[in-house]
Amino acid sequence: MMNHGIRRTENDRIMENQYVEPIAKLLRQVGLTEQITWQTQAIVLAGILLLSWLTAVLFRRLVIPALQKISSQTRVTWDDH
């Protein structure tokens, strides 16, 4: 029987635990148990997506124009895009 998935090594599991455990601990501290409902998962996912979208909008409207203005005032021309 062929395994079509990616083989996970022990090192992969250790690295995953290194990142997953602090997040799980944080979620337990704010009151989310391991048995959270799909509605809670959907709300958390929606919050993450909203935060990502808001960050992208802020970068497009504030950070990028500010950097373009700064780069247009330098003497070199390679950064004036």
PyMOL commands that set and color helices and strands:
alter all, ss='L'
color gray80, all
select helices_A, chain A and resi 10-29+38-72
alter helices_A, ss='H'
color red, helices_A
deselect
rebuild
show_as cartoon
